[in-house]
Amino acid sequence: MNYAVGFKPRALKDLSDLPQADRRRVVARIEGLQNNLAGDVKKLTNFTPEYRLRVGDWRALFEIEGTTVPVYRVLHRREVCR
């Protein structure tokens, strides 16, 4: 199933704060979500948003709403569970 990936304003700000090399890598992996949620995706328990994508030390938090995937945050792994 193909999904349309979108970014919330806070996720865009998070991406702009990343180093250039990490930003390119994270965006490439997020775009990979369009094809059947490819990548290291995990459903989170007792946490909102419901899913995370792991890209090295960075985590992209998103939900699945029908055929759209809104990305809410892109954070370092030490900041995600706080």
PyMOL CGO cylinders between C-alpha atoms (Angstrom):
from pymol import cmd
from pymol.cgo import CYLINDER

trace = [
    CYLINDER, 0.00, 0.00, 0.00, 1.28, 3.45, -0.85, 0.3, 1, 1, 1, 1, 1, 1,
    CYLINDER, 1.28, 3.45, -0.85, 1.08, 6.28, 1.66, 0.3, 1, 1, 1, 1, 1, 1,
    CYLINDER, 1.08, 6.28, 1.66, 1.31, 10.05, 1.34, 0.3, 1, 1, 1, 1, 1, 1,
    CYLINDER, 1.31, 10.05, 1.34, 3.87, 11.42, 3.81, 0.3, 1, 1, 1, 1, 1, 1,
    CYLINDER, 3.87, 11.42, 3.81, 3.37, 14.90, 5.26, 0.3, 1, 1, 1, 1, 1, 1,
    CYLINDER, 3.37, 14.90, 5.26, 5.26, 16.94, 7.83, 0.3, 1, 1, 1, 1, 1, 1,
    CYLINDER, 5.26, 16.94, 7.83, 3.74, 18.91, 10.69, 0.3, 1, 1, 1, 1, 1, 1,
    CYLINDER, 3.74, 18.91, 10.69, 5.31, 22.36, 11.34, 0.3, 1, 1, 1, 1, 1, 1,
    CYLINDER, 5.31, 22.36, 11.34, 7.11, 21.10, 14.45, 0.3, 1, 1, 1, 1, 1, 1,
    CYLINDER, 7.11, 21.10, 14.45, 8.69, 18.24, 12.48, 0.3, 1, 1, 1, 1, 1, 1,
    CYLINDER, 8.69, 18.24, 12.48, 9.96, 20.71, 9.87, 0.3, 1, 1, 1, 1, 1, 1,
    CYLINDER, 9.96, 20.71, 9.87, 11.54, 22.80, 12.63, 0.3, 1, 1, 1, 1, 1, 1,
    CYLINDER, 11.54, 22.80, 12.63, 13.12, 19.68, 14.13, 0.3, 1, 1, 1, 1, 1, 1,
    CYLINDER, 13.12, 19.68, 14.13, 14.56, 18.78, 10.72, 0.3, 1, 1, 1, 1, 1, 1,
    CYLINDER, 14.56, 18.78, 10.72, 15.97, 22.27, 10.23, 0.3, 1, 1, 1, 1, 1, 1,
    CYLINDER, 15.97, 22.27, 10.23, 17.88, 21.91, 13.51, 0.3, 1, 1, 1, 1, 1, 1,
    CYLINDER, 17.88, 21.91, 13.51, 19.61, 18.68, 12.41, 0.3, 1, 1, 1, 1, 1, 1,
    CYLINDER, 19.61, 18.68, 12.41, 23.10, 18.60, 10.90, 0.3, 1, 1, 1, 1, 1, 1,
    CYLINDER, 23.10, 18.60, 10.90, 22.98, 18.56, 7.08, 0.3, 1, 1, 1, 1, 1, 1,
    CYLINDER, 22.98, 18.56, 7.08, 24.19, 14.95, 6.66, 0.3, 1, 1, 1, 1, 1, 1,
    CYLINDER, 24.19, 14.95, 6.66, 21.73, 13.62, 9.25, 0.3, 1, 1, 1, 1, 1, 1,
    CYLINDER, 21.73, 13.62, 9.25, 18.89, 15.65, 7.75, 0.3, 1, 1, 1, 1, 1, 1,
    CYLINDER, 18.89, 15.65, 7.75, 19.41, 14.13, 4.29, 0.3, 1, 1, 1, 1, 1, 1,
    CYLINDER, 19.41, 14.13, 4.29, 19.54, 10.61, 5.72, 0.3, 1, 1, 1, 1, 1, 1,
    CYLINDER, 19.54, 10.61, 5.72, 16.42, 11.09, 7.88, 0.3, 1, 1, 1, 1, 1, 1,
    CYLINDER, 16.42, 11.09, 7.88, 14.38, 12.66, 5.07, 0.3, 1, 1, 1, 1, 1, 1,
    CYLINDER, 14.38, 12.66, 5.07, 15.36, 9.82, 2.70, 0.3, 1, 1, 1, 1, 1, 1,
    CYLINDER, 15.36, 9.82, 2.70, 14.18, 7.21, 5.22, 0.3, 1, 1, 1, 1, 1, 1,
    CYLINDER, 14.18, 7.21, 5.22, 10.96, 9.12, 5.92, 0.3, 1, 1, 1, 1, 1, 1,
    CYLINDER, 10.96, 9.12, 5.92, 10.24, 9.22, 2.18, 0.3, 1, 1, 1, 1, 1, 1,
    CYLINDER, 10.24, 9.22, 2.18, 10.73, 5.43, 2.22, 0.3, 1, 1, 1, 1, 1, 1,
    CYLINDER, 10.73, 5.43, 2.22, 7.61, 5.20, 4.39, 0.3, 1, 1, 1, 1, 1, 1,
    CYLINDER, 7.61, 5.20, 4.39, 5.58, 5.81, 1.23, 0.3, 1, 1, 1, 1, 1, 1,
    CYLINDER, 5.58, 5.81, 1.23, 6.19, 2.20, 0.15, 0.3, 1, 1, 1, 1, 1, 1,
    CYLINDER, 6.19, 2.20, 0.15, 4.44, -0.04, 2.68, 0.3, 1, 1, 1, 1, 1, 1,
    CYLINDER, 4.44, -0.04, 2.68, 6.06, 1.71, 5.67, 0.3, 1, 1, 1, 1, 1, 1,
    CYLINDER, 6.06, 1.71, 5.67, 9.52, 0.46, 4.72, 0.3, 1, 1, 1, 1, 1, 1,
    CYLINDER, 9.52, 0.46, 4.72, 12.23, 0.82, 7.34, 0.3, 1, 1, 1, 1, 1, 1,
    CYLINDER, 12.23, 0.82, 7.34, 12.68, 0.17, 11.04, 0.3, 1, 1, 1, 1, 1, 1,
    CYLINDER, 12.68, 0.17, 11.04, 9.11, 1.03, 12.08, 0.3, 1, 1, 1, 1, 1, 1,
    CYLINDER, 9.11, 1.03, 12.08, 7.78, 0.07, 15.50, 0.3, 1, 1, 1, 1, 1, 1,
    CYLINDER, 7.78, 0.07, 15.50, 4.33, 0.51, 17.00, 0.3, 1, 1, 1, 1, 1, 1,
    CYLINDER, 4.33, 0.51, 17.00, 4.68, 2.24, 20.36, 0.3, 1, 1, 1, 1, 1, 1,
    CYLINDER, 4.68, 2.24, 20.36, 2.65, 1.27, 23.43, 0.3, 1, 1, 1, 1, 1, 1,
    CYLINDER, 2.65, 1.27, 23.43, 1.02, 3.91, 25.63, 0.3, 1, 1, 1, 1, 1, 1,
    CYLINDER, 1.02, 3.91, 25.63, 2.54, 6.74, 23.62, 0.3, 1, 1, 1, 1, 1, 1,
    CYLINDER, 2.54, 6.74, 23.62, 1.24, 9.33, 21.19, 0.3, 1, 1, 1, 1, 1, 1,
    CYLINDER, 1.24, 9.33, 21.19, 2.05, 9.45, 18.22, 0.3, 1, 1, 1, 1, 1, 1,
    CYLINDER, 2.05, 9.45, 18.22, 1.64, 5.72, 17.75, 0.3, 1, 1, 1, 1, 1, 1,
    CYLINDER, 1.64, 5.72, 17.75, 4.65, 4.81, 15.58, 0.3, 1, 1, 1, 1, 1, 1,
    CYLINDER, 4.65, 4.81, 15.58, 8.35, 5.57, 15.35, 0.3, 1, 1, 1, 1, 1, 1,
    CYLINDER, 8.35, 5.57, 15.35, 10.92, 5.22, 12.59, 0.3, 1, 1, 1, 1, 1, 1,
    CYLINDER, 10.92, 5.22, 12.59, 14.51, 4.66, 13.71, 0.3, 1, 1, 1, 1, 1, 1,
    CYLINDER, 14.51, 4.66, 13.71, 17.26, 6.31, 11.65, 0.3, 1, 1, 1, 1, 1, 1,
    CYLINDER, 17.26, 6.31, 11.65, 20.56, 5.90, 13.51, 0.3, 1, 1, 1, 1, 1, 1,
    CYLINDER, 20.56, 5.90, 13.51, 20.32, 8.06, 16.64, 0.3, 1, 1, 1, 1, 1, 1,
    CYLINDER, 20.32, 8.06, 16.64, 17.24, 9.91, 15.34, 0.3, 1, 1, 1, 1, 1, 1,
    CYLINDER, 17.24, 9.91, 15.34, 13.59, 8.95, 15.70, 0.3, 1, 1, 1, 1, 1, 1,
    CYLINDER, 13.59, 8.95, 15.70, 10.71, 10.15, 13.54, 0.3, 1, 1, 1, 1, 1, 1,
    CYLINDER, 10.71, 10.15, 13.54, 7.35, 9.98, 15.35, 0.3, 1, 1, 1, 1, 1, 1,
    CYLINDER, 7.35, 9.98, 15.35, 4.28, 9.56, 13.17, 0.3, 1, 1, 1, 1, 1, 1,
    CYLINDER, 4.28, 9.56, 13.17, 0.78, 8.15, 12.92, 0.3, 1, 1, 1, 1, 1, 1,
    CYLINDER, 0.78, 8.15, 12.92, -1.12, 6.39, 10.16, 0.3, 1, 1, 1, 1, 1, 1,
    CYLINDER, -1.12, 6.39, 10.16, -4.37, 8.09, 9.18, 0.3, 1, 1, 1, 1, 1, 1,
    CYLINDER, -4.37, 8.09, 9.18, -5.88, 6.12, 6.31, 0.3, 1, 1, 1, 1, 1, 1,
    CYLINDER, -5.88, 6.12, 6.31, -3.46, 6.57, 3.43, 0.3, 1, 1, 1, 1, 1, 1,
    CYLINDER, -3.46, 6.57, 3.43, -1.60, 9.55, 4.91, 0.3, 1, 1, 1, 1, 1, 1,
    CYLINDER, -1.60, 9.55, 4.91, 1.34, 9.48, 7.29, 0.3, 1, 1, 1, 1, 1, 1,
    CYLINDER, 1.34, 9.48, 7.29, 1.77, 12.76, 9.19, 0.3, 1, 1, 1, 1, 1, 1,
    CYLINDER, 1.77, 12.76, 9.19, 5.22, 13.07, 10.80, 0.3, 1, 1, 1, 1, 1, 1,
    CYLINDER, 5.22, 13.07, 10.80, 4.90, 14.92, 14.11, 0.3, 1, 1, 1, 1, 1, 1,
    CYLINDER, 4.90, 14.92, 14.11, 8.46, 15.08, 15.47, 0.3, 1, 1, 1, 1, 1, 1,
    CYLINDER, 8.46, 15.08, 15.47, 12.05, 14.18, 14.59, 0.3, 1, 1, 1, 1, 1, 1,
    CYLINDER, 12.05, 14.18, 14.59, 14.08, 13.86, 17.79, 0.3, 1, 1, 1, 1, 1, 1,
    CYLINDER, 14.08, 13.86, 17.79, 17.30, 12.37, 19.10, 0.3, 1, 1, 1, 1, 1, 1,
    CYLINDER, 17.30, 12.37, 19.10, 16.76, 8.99, 20.73, 0.3, 1, 1, 1, 1, 1, 1,
    CYLINDER, 16.76, 8.99, 20.73, 17.51, 10.29, 24.24, 0.3, 1, 1, 1, 1, 1, 1,
    CYLINDER, 17.51, 10.29, 24.24, 14.71, 12.90, 23.94, 0.3, 1, 1, 1, 1, 1, 1,
    CYLINDER, 14.71, 12.90, 23.94, 11.91, 10.69, 22.57, 0.3, 1, 1, 1, 1, 1, 1,
    CYLINDER, 11.91, 10.69, 22.57, 10.73, 8.96, 25.74, 0.3, 1, 1, 1, 1, 1, 1,
    CYLINDER, 10.73, 8.96, 25.74, 10.73, 12.01, 27.97, 0.3, 1, 1, 1, 1, 1, 1,
]
cmd.load_cgo(trace, "trace")
